[in-house]
Amino acid sequence: MAEEKSGLLIGANDKVPVVEAGLLGLQHVLAMDVYVPPLIIAGLLSMSTAQTSGFLQVAFLACGIGTLLQTSIFMKMPMSQGPSYVPIGAIVGVFMANGAANGGMAAVIGSSAVAAILLILLGLSGVYQKIVNTLIPSIVGGTIITCVGLSLLPSALNDNIFKASGNIYQNIELAAITMIALLISIAIGTHFPQLQRFFKIGSIVIALAVGTIVASFMGLMDWSTVAKADWFTLPQFTALHYGISFNLSAIITFIIIFMVLTTETTGTWFAMSAVTKENITNKQWNRGVIGEGLSCLVSALLGSTPMTGYSTNAGVVSITGVASRRVFVAAGTWFVILGFFGKLSALLAAIPAAVIGGVFAVIVVIIMLSGLNVIGDLNMTGNKGYIIGVPIVMTLALVFLPEKVVNDAPQMLQYLLGSPITVAAITAVILNLLLSTKKSVASVSTIN
């Protein structure tokens, strides 16, 4: 049973009825702030209202296709794909340097497509799993997972609550109410086993529903955007609209970005493996990278931003106890539906950031604790404390690094400074090679 092995109520390969899978899949969709990076990019590129709506639409569609590819065919792990924050600066830079509104997006699409194809070739070569097996033992993998959660916590609190639009006191109240609703649901599910299937498994949807209802009574829900949205729309702003062009410097930029993304995704896969207690095989590593590349290629051709495995999924699985791949197939299906039904996507986008933040903060803490669990023995003998501690310091340093320092750095360095997880992962790998007294031969979650 899944519960005996990992504490989960429903394991990765357990079957879930279609209707229940659909509702639980929607829960993952609600917990993922996938609409935020596209909206940020649209604002920075001065897109029109129609273009912004179209950009959000293709992002949902890319999330859905990528999720279905990874969960059903390639990685075959419970995982949803979503747009990363990392490429935002690169997309804006390439767009502006290649004609802006007159050909800039064509260059972004072409560069992203080339980098995605190279990622597919990396998976086909079989090299990726060898890199993971050699460089990432449990202490490194656990540290990376810890840093994934740690790097997201300031965003959950600042971007979604303290610095979100609106009255800060109302935002704090709304986040607190949502978080309390989440904890009450989990407590009811814990103490009343007969209600567990509804309250614990559905705790995130319940919390988000409570938060949204309260926000509506507080006048913080913008229902006008939902009313104005069309019921059904076809994607309009894709590669067929923008065209495709190739620029060497832009391609090199995106290759570097995809290296960063792959490092982050590796941490996300480790996190999910730790939560489900399911080892990642060598074949899965390679197929996962192929799936990641195909996901990004589809996204590029749709005119969207690069996709990556979303780390919030691991936190949601820990909270709900549901890891069934059927649920994630349902989540992918929901994303595809959102890519065509404007009112549904507008409704999700209208949920106040503070409501999302109240749940998101708990999710990322769970991810962080999962990393410490993977590390296991925290007895800081020898140089173990440095291998774990310094990457954590680097993560926090980059999270709180002033924007002026980032903006003054060379462009290529900015991409690294914008990804605390990547810097933490590189730091952990190097320190383990230099300071470890034991030679590890197996990675945190890899078997032959």
Residue pairs with C-beta under 8 A, 6 or more apart in sequence:
1 11
2 8
2 9
2 10
2 11
2 12
2 14
2 323
3 9
3 321
5 11
5 277
6 275
6 276
6 277
6 278
6 323
7 321
8 275
8 276
8 277
8 317
8 321
8 322
8 323
9 196
9 197
9 200
9 201
9 320
9 321
9 322
10 16
10 201
10 321
10 322
10 323
10 324
10 327
11 276
11 278
11 323
11 324
12 77
12 78
12 276
12 278
12 323
12 324
12 325
13 324
13 325
14 323
14 324
15 324
15 326
16 24
16 322
16 324
16 326
16 327
21 324
21 326
21 327
21 329
21 330
22 330
22 333
22 334
23 202
23 205
24 201
24 202
24 320
24 322
24 324
24 327
24 330
25 327
25 328
25 329
25 330
25 331
25 332
25 333
25 334
26 205
26 330
26 331
26 334
27 202
27 204
27 205
27 316
27 320
28 80
28 313
28 316
28 327
28 328
28 331
29 80
29 331
29 334
29 335
29 338
29 348
30 204
30 205
30 208
30 348
30 351
31 204
31 208
31 312
31 316
31 356
31 359
31 360
31 363
32 80
32 82
32 310
32 312
32 313
33 160
33 312
33 353
33 356
33 360
34 59
34 60
34 63
34 82
34 83
34 310
34 335
35 56
35 59
35 60
35 345
35 348
35 349
36 85
36 159
37 59
37 83
37 84
37 85
37 88
37 305
38 55
38 56
38 59
38 83
38 304
38 305
39 52
39 56
39 349
40 85
40 88
41 55
41 88
41 91
41 92
41 305
42 51
42 52
42 55
42 56
43 52
44 88
44 92
45 91
45 92
45 95
45 100
45 104
45 105
46 101
47 55
50 236
51 237
53 229
53 233
53 342
54 235
54 236
54 237
54 303
55 237
55 303
55 304
56 345
56 349
57 233
57 235
57 338
57 339
57 340
57 342
57 345
58 235
58 237
58 238
58 299
58 302
58 303
58 304
58 339
59 83
59 299
59 304
59 305
60 335
60 336
60 338
60 339
60 345
61 235
61 302
61 304
61 335
61 336
61 338
61 339
61 340
62 81
62 83
62 295
62 298
62 299
62 302
62 304
62 307
62 339
63 80
63 81
63 82
63 83
63 307
63 332
63 335
64 332
64 333
64 334
64 335
64 336
64 337
64 338
64 339
65 295
65 298
65 332
65 336
66 81
66 291
66 294
66 295
66 296
66 298
66 299
66 307
66 332
67 79
67 80
67 81
67 328
67 329
67 331
67 332
67 335
68 329
68 332
68 333
68 336
69 81
69 291
69 294
69 295
69 298
70 76
70 77
70 79
70 81
70 288
70 291
70 292
70 295
70 309
71 77
71 78
71 79
71 80
71 325
71 328
71 329
71 332
72 325
72 329
72 332
73 291
74 287
74 288
74 290
74 291
74 294
75 269
75 284
75 287
75 288
75 291
75 292
75 309
76 284
76 287
76 325
77 269
77 272
77 273
77 276
77 278
77 280
77 284
77 288
77 325
78 272
78 276
78 313
78 317
78 323
78 324
78 325
78 327
78 328
79 268
79 269
79 272
79 309
79 310
79 313
79 328
80 309
80 310
80 313
80 328
80 331
80 332
80 335
81 295
81 307
81 308
81 309
81 310
81 332
82 307
82 308
82 310
83 299
83 304
83 305
83 306
83 307
83 308
84 261
84 264
84 305
84 306
84 307
84 308
85 418
86 257
86 260
86 261
86 264
86 308
86 415
86 418
86 419
86 422
87 112
87 254
87 257
87 261
87 305
87 306
88 305
88 418
89 414
89 415
89 418
90 253
90 254
90 257
90 415
91 108
91 305
93 253
93 411
94 104
94 107
94 108
94 111
94 247
94 250
94 253
94 254
95 104
95 105
95 107
95 108
96 104
97 104
97 107
97 249
97 250
98 104
98 106
98 107
98 108
98 245
98 247
98 250
99 107
103 243
103 245
105 242
105 303
106 239
106 242
106 243
106 244
106 245
107 245
107 246
107 247
107 250
108 250
109 239
109 242
109 243
109 244
109 300
109 301
109 303
110 244
110 245
110 246
110 247
110 250
110 251
111 246
111 247
111 250
111 251
111 253
111 254
112 254
112 296
112 299
112 300
112 306
113 244
113 297
113 300
113 301
114 246
114 251
114 254
114 255
115 251
115 254
115 255
115 257
115 258
115 296
115 306
116 258
116 293
116 294
116 296
116 297
116 299
116 300
116 306
117 293
117 297
118 255
118 258
118 293
119 258
119 262
119 289
119 290
119 292
119 293
119 296
120 289
120 290
120 293
120 294
120 297
121 293
122 128
122 262
122 289
122 293
123 286
123 287
123 288
123 289
123 290
123 291
123 292
123 293
124 286
124 290
126 286
128 285
128 286
128 289
129 282
129 283
129 285
129 286
129 446
132 266
132 285
132 443
132 446
133 282
133 441
133 442
133 443
133 446
135 429
135 432
135 433
136 144
136 266
136 270
136 429
136 443
136 444
137 432
137 436
137 440
137 441
137 442
137 443
137 444
138 374
138 375
138 376
138 440
138 443
138 444
139 375
139 384
139 387
139 388
139 428
139 432
139 436
139 440
140 387
140 425
140 428
140 429
140 432
140 444
141 270
141 274
141 374
141 443
141 444
141 445
142 270
142 274
142 371
142 372
142 373
142 374
142 375
142 376
142 388
142 444
143 371
143 375
143 387
143 388
143 391
143 392
143 424
143 428
144 266
144 267
144 270
144 371
144 391
144 421
144 424
144 425
144 428
145 267
145 270
145 271
145 274
145 367
145 368
145 370
145 371
145 374
146 368
146 371
146 372
146 375
146 388
146 392
147 267
147 371
147 391
147 392
147 395
147 420
147 421
147 424
147 425
147 428
148 264
148 267
148 268
148 271
148 311
148 367
148 368
148 371
148 421
149 271
149 311
149 315
149 364
149 365
149 366
149 367
149 368
149 369
149 370
149 371
150 364
150 368
150 392
150 395
150 396
150 399
151 395
151 398
151 399
151 420
151 421
151 424
152 311
152 312
152 360
152 364
152 367
153 361
153 364
153 365
153 368
154 399
154 400
156 357
156 360
156 361
156 363
156 364
157 357
157 361
159 353
159 357
160 175
160 353
160 354
160 356
160 357
160 360
160 361
161 171
161 172
161 175
161 353
161 354
161 357
161 358
161 361
162 168
162 171
162 172
164 171
164 352
164 353
164 354
164 357
165 353
166 220
166 352
166 354
170 218
170 220
170 354
171 352
171 353
171 354
171 357
172 354
174 211
174 214
174 215
174 218
174 220
174 352
174 354
174 355
174 358
175 211
175 354
175 355
175 357
175 358
175 361
176 358
177 210
177 211
177 214
177 358
178 207
178 208
178 210
178 211
178 214
178 354
178 355
178 357
178 358
178 359
179 207
179 358
179 359
179 361
179 362
181 206
181 207
181 210
181 211
182 203
182 204
182 206
182 207
182 319
182 358
182 359
182 362
183 362
185 199
185 200
185 202
185 203
185 206
185 207
186 199
186 200
186 203
186 319
188 195
188 199
188 200
189 195
189 196
189 197
189 198
189 199
189 200
189 201
189 203
190 196
190 200
192 199
199 206
200 320
200 321
201 320
201 321
201 322
202 320
203 319
203 320
204 316
204 319
204 320
204 359
207 358
207 359
208 351
208 355
208 356
208 359
211 351
211 352
211 354
211 355
211 358
211 359
212 221
212 351
212 352
212 355
215 221
215 351
215 352
215 354
215 355
216 223
220 352
220 354
221 350
221 351
221 352
222 350
223 350
225 346
225 349
225 350
226 343
226 346
226 347
226 350
228 346
229 342
229 343
229 345
229 346
230 342
230 343
231 341
231 342
231 343
232 340
232 341
232 342
233 340
233 341
233 342
234 340
235 302
235 303
235 339
237 303
238 301
238 302
238 303
239 300
239 301
239 302
239 303
241 303
242 303
253 411
253 412
253 415
256 412
256 415
257 306
257 415
258 296
258 306
260 415
260 416
260 419
260 422
261 292
261 296
261 306
261 308
262 289
262 292
263 419
263 421
263 422
263 425
263 426
264 308
264 311
264 419
264 421
264 422
264 425
265 288
265 292
265 308
265 309
266 425
267 311
267 421
267 425
268 308
268 309
268 310
268 311
268 313
268 314
269 280
269 288
269 309
270 280
270 374
270 444
270 445
271 311
271 314
271 367
271 370
271 371
272 309
272 313
272 314
272 317
273 279
273 280
273 444
273 445
274 314
274 370
274 371
274 373
274 374
274 444
274 445
275 314
275 317
275 318
275 323
275 370
276 317
276 323
278 445
279 445
279 446
279 447
280 288
280 445
280 446
280 447
281 446
281 447
281 448
282 446
282 447
282 448
285 446
292 307
292 308
292 309
295 307
296 306
296 307
298 307
299 305
299 306
299 307
300 306
311 364
311 367
312 360
312 363
312 364
312 367
313 328
314 366
314 367
314 370
315 362
315 363
315 364
315 365
315 366
315 367
316 363
317 323
318 366
318 367
318 370
319 362
319 363
319 366
337 344
338 344
338 345
338 348
339 345
372 378
374 444
374 445
375 388
378 388
380 388
382 435
382 437
383 431
383 435
383 436
383 437
386 431
386 435
387 428
387 431
387 432
387 435
387 436
388 428
390 427
390 428
390 431
391 424
391 425
391 427
391 428
391 431
392 424
394 420
394 423
394 424
394 427
395 420
395 421
395 423
395 424
396 420
398 417
398 419
398 420
398 423
399 420
401 417
405 417
406 414
406 417
406 418
407 414
409 417
416 422
416 423
417 423
432 440
